[in-house]
């Protein structure tokens, strides 16, 4: 594939992963309006946000073999189409349960996009070239926190909760048309030599891959805990108003984007796992200090931003390493990695919430520091194992 075609492909995939993250996080600014519209509590409306994680987590590992067997293009088109169908249904429903069902459909479509997109990158870029495009895709996904959330909140203020869904639906329609005309008809790496179950079996036999998944769960738990509880921390610990937390939260979101760019550069390094391990340990420590409550508000914000930057360096490295380890079953392995993301989200939301109830925000800082340290130990172990394997081969 020519360089110009590969640039267009990365742009196409970036638009898709941005849309998948947007539909996943868009409910947050709409919870109060949805609770009022459907005569329910904010807590119940919050389940609409959680619902997409359920169908996402179930679908992600299943879609990988389908992509490996039947091709990336079909999965991409179906994924965007399901997101569009779920979003359109959300505009037309008349009760809470209908909206919940539409969110589940949206989650199925959204789950198909990231692992399929990462596998497409692996199909069209050599191993040494994958770091940069993967970091761009991750940055595009993380930009939903910085771009989509404020826009959705503004649209809701203008036209109610349905207007953001209408705008997202128009965007998804455009992405689907772009995919129809721009997505490669044949992927260079997708083959049909293995059956559905065989892809799972092949991925399951890669012991190092399971270590990567475990480290990813811990990384995701630490990062999601910050995005879930940082606003409440600023409000309760420093007396900031809800509106005053927007800029600090945006700074932390920018940290995720910057970390993914740095991670793309690190992923090309021969010592990438050592750098990633150092980032996980240092990032977790920074988050622990940020949530301690003993610093000035903007010191806590800067520590939080720095901690997210350091942690997120691991994310592009994990995708690149997964593609290298899994060979022909790379989309299957990517699906497992996506599922480990959801397990980390549960850990960062639910487990960190229990920790908060017991020991306050400082205990969440300890949770983040411990998660980062454990992930660093696992990644360091992977690095030493792979290095020993290469020495044996020599």
N, C-alpha and C positions, 0 to 999 in steps of 0.2 A: 504493500500500500504506500502511495506517495505521501510525502510530508504534509502537503496541503490537505489531502484526504484524512490523514490521521488527526490533524488539528481540528477539522470539522467534526470528526468522530468524537473527540474529547469534548468539544462544545455541546454536541448532541447529548452525550451521556451526562454531562454536567447539568444540563437543563432537566434531565429525567431525575437524577438523584436529588436535586433541589426541590422538585415537585413532591417526591416521596417524603422528604423530611417536612416540607410545608404542611402536607395533609396530616402528618403525624402530630405536629405541635400546635396546629392552628386553633385547637379548642380552648387553650388556656385563656386568651383574652376574651373569649365568648361565654365563659361559664355563667357569669351573672345574668347576662341577657338570655341565655338558654334556659336557665332555671326559672326566670320570670315568664318566658314564652310558653314553657311546658308545665308550669305550675308544679315545680318540684324544688328541692333544695339544691344549693350549690354543691354539696357533697355528692348528691345523686347525679348531678350534671357532670361532675368530675369523672364518673364512671364512663362517660362517653369518650373522654380522653384516654382512659385506660383500655377501653375495648379494642382499639386498634393494635395495641401491643399483644393482645391475646391471639388474634388472627395472624398477625405478623409473625409471632414466634412459632406458631404451628406451621405456617406456610413456608417460611424461609428454608428449612432443611429439605423440604419435599420438592421445591422448585428447582433445586440444583441439578439433580439427575435429568429432569425434563429438559433443562437448558443444554446439558452435555449431550443428550441423545437427539433432541429435535431441533436444536439450534437457538442461537441468541436472539435473532430477529423476532421469531414467533413469541418468545417469552417477553421481550421488551414491548411489543405491540399489545399483547394481552394484558400485561401489567398496567400500562398507561390507560388502556381502555377500561379496566376494572376500577382504577382510581377515579376516572371520569364518571363512570356509572354510579359509583358510590356517592360522589360529590353531587351529582345531579339529583339523585334520590334524596339526599339530605335537604335539598332546596324544596322538594315537593312533598315531603312527609308531613303528617298532621298530628303525630303523637311521639312521645318519648321513645317507645319501643321501636317504632319505625326508623327513627334516627339512629338508634343503637344498632339495628340491623345494617343500615347503610354504612355505618362506621366500620363494622366487621368486614363488609365487602371491600371498603376502601383499604383496610389493612391487608387483605389478601393481595390486592394489586400492588400496594406500596412495598410489600415484602419481596416481590419478584424483581424489583429494580436494582437495588445495590449489588447483590451477589452476581446477577447477570451482567451488570455493567463492569464490575471488576474483572469478571472472566473474559469479557470482550476486550478489555485493555490487554489482558495477558495473551489473548489470541493474536493481537496485531502489533504488540511491542515486544522486543527481545527482553530477556530478564534484566539486563543492565539498564534498559531504557524505561522500565515500568514505574520507577519511583516518582518521577515528575507528574505523569498523567494521573496516577493514583492519588497523589497529594492534591491535585487540582480538583478531582472528584470529591474528595473528603472536604475540601474547603468549600466547594459549592454546596454540599450538604449542610455544613455548619453555618453557612451564610443565612440559612433560614431563620436562625435565632436572631441574627442582626438585622435582616431585611424584612422577612415575611411577617414576623410577629408585630413589629410596630405598624406595618401597613395594614394588617388585619385589624388591629385595634382601632386605627384611624377610620377604616372603612365601616366598622361596626358602629362607631360614633356617628357616622354620616347617615347610614342607611339601615341600621339594625343588623341582627345576626345573619340574615340571609345574604346581604350584599357581599361579604367576604367569600361565601360559597360560590356566588355567581362569578366573581372575578377569578377565583381559583379554577372554576369549571372552564372558563374561556381560555385560561392559560394551559390547562391540560389538553383541551382540544387542539390548541396550536402545537403542543409538544407531540401529540399523537400524529398529526399530519406531517410534522418534521421527521418523525421516526419512519413513517411510511415511505417517504421519499429519500431519506438520508441514511437509514440504517443499512449496513452492508447486507446484501442478500445471502452471502455465504461467509461464515467465520473461518478464519485460517486454522483455528485450533479445535473447533468443535467436531467431534467424531461420534460414530454410533457403534463402536466396536464393543462396548459394554452395555449390559442391560441395566434397568432401573435399580434393582437391588444390588447389582455388582458394583455400581458406583459407590453406594454406601459402604459396602464391604471393603472396597479398595481404600476409601478414606479412613475407615475405622482402623485399618491395620497400620496406619502411620502414627506411631506413638508420639513422635515429636509434635504432630498436629494437635493432639489432645492437650499437650502442655501449653501450646500457643492459645488454645481456646480458654484454658483456665486463667492464664495471665490476662487475657482480654476481658474476662468476666470481672476480675479484680480492678483492672484499669477503668472499665466502664462504670463500675459501682462507685469508685471515687469521684469520677468526673460528673456523673449524673447526680450524686448527692449534693454537689456544689450548686448545680443549676436548679435543683429542686428546692433547696433550703436557704440559698444565699439571700434572696429578697427578704424572707422572714427574719433571717439573722440581722440584716441591716435595720429592719424596722424595729425589732424588739431590743436589739443591743445598743443601737445608736439613736433611736427615735426618729429615723427618717420616715417620711411619708411614702405612700405607694408610688406616687409620681416621681419622687426624688430618687427612687431606686432604679429608674429606667436607664440612666446613663451608666451607673456602676455595673448593672447587669449586661449592658451592651459591651462594656470593656472586657468583661469576662468572656463574652461570646467571641469578641475579636481575638482573645487569647487562643481559643480553639482553632480559629482560622489560621492564625500565625503559626501555631504548633503543627498544623497539618502541612503547611508549606515547608517548614524546617524539617519535618519528618520525611518529606519527599526527597530532600537533599541527603538526609542521613541514610535513607533506604538504599542509596547508591554506593554507600561506603562499605568497605570490606569489614569494618568493625561496627556495623550498624546495630547489632544486638547489644554490644557493650554500651554504646551511646544510649540506646533505648532503655536499658536497665538503669543507667545513671539518671536519665530523665524521669523515670517512674519513681525512683527513690526520692530524688530532690523535689519533684512536683508534689508528691504526697506530703512531704515535710512542709512545703510552702503553704499548702491548703490547711494543714494542721495549725500552723501559726496564724493564718488568716482568720480562722474560725475560733481562735482562742479568746477573742474579745478584749485582749489587753493592749491593742494598738489603736491609733486614730482611724476613723472610718476609711479615709482614702489609702492609708497604709494597708488596711485589710483588703481593699479592692485591688491594689497593686500586687499584693501577695497572692490573692486569688487568681488574678490574670496570669501572673508568672507561673503559678502552679499548674494552671490549665495548659499553658504553652508547653511546659516541660513534660507533662503527662501525655499530651496529644501527639508528641513526637513518635510514640509507640504505634499509633494507629496506622499510618501508611506502611510502617515496617511490618506490621502484622499481616496486612493484605498482601504485600509483596512476598513475604515468607510463605504464606498459605498457598499462593499460586505456584511457587517453586516446589513446595513439598508434595502437592496433590496431583501434578501431571495432568492426565486425561480427565480426571474427576475434579477439575479445579472449581467448576461452578457448584458442585456438591459440597466441596470443602468450604467455599465462600458462603453457602447457605448455612452451614454449621457455624461459621464465624458470625453471621448475622444473628443466628439464634443465641449465641453466647452474648451478643450485644444486649438482647432482650433480658437475658438472665441477669446481666449486670445492671440493667435499668431497674429490675425488681429489687436487686440488692441495694442500689443507690437510693431508691424511693422508700421501699418498705422496711428493709433492715435498718437503714440509717434513721428512719422515723422512729423505730423502736429504741434505737440508741439515744436519740434526742429525748424521748420520754423519760429515759432513765438518768441521763447525765447532762442534758442541756446541749447547747451548740458546740461547746468545747469538746464534747464526746464525739460529735460528728467529725471534728477535726482529727481526733485520734483515729477514728474509723478510716478516714481518707489516708492518713499517714501510714496506718497499718496495711491497708489495701495496696498502696503504692509500693511499700517495702516488700510485701509478699510477691507481688507481680514482678518486681525487680529481681528477686531471688530466682524465680522460675525462669525468667528470660536469660539471666546469667547462666543458669543450668543448661538451657537450650544451646547457648553459645558454646559452652565448653563441650557439650555432647557432640555438636556438629563439627567442632574443631578436631576433637579426638577421632571422629569418623573419617575426616579427610586425611588425617595423619596415618591412619590404618591403611587407607586406600593407596597412599603414596608408598 
